[in-house]
Amino acid sequence: MLEEFFLPRINELDQGDIWFQQDGATVHTSRASMAVLRKHFPERLISIRGDLSGQPVLPICPLVIFYLWDI
């Protein structure tokens, strides 16, 4: 799905260096998926197993703030 649908659409945008952020679902962070994403988004992948961690970095903020921020 990544290589057949998503990445061709991203390449059509021609927006330069695009950062990619995903949730931490284990199906999205499989070795195969991460290899494809790292190839197309080198050093611009925000994920639990990516170049930048997608976990909150402010432990003092309640979880509800991150939930509302995502809406």
Secondary structure, DSSP 4 states (H G I P E B T S, - for coil): -IIIIIHHHHHHH--SS--EE----GGGG-HHHHHHHHHHSTT-EESTTSSB--S-S-TTS-HHHHHHHH-
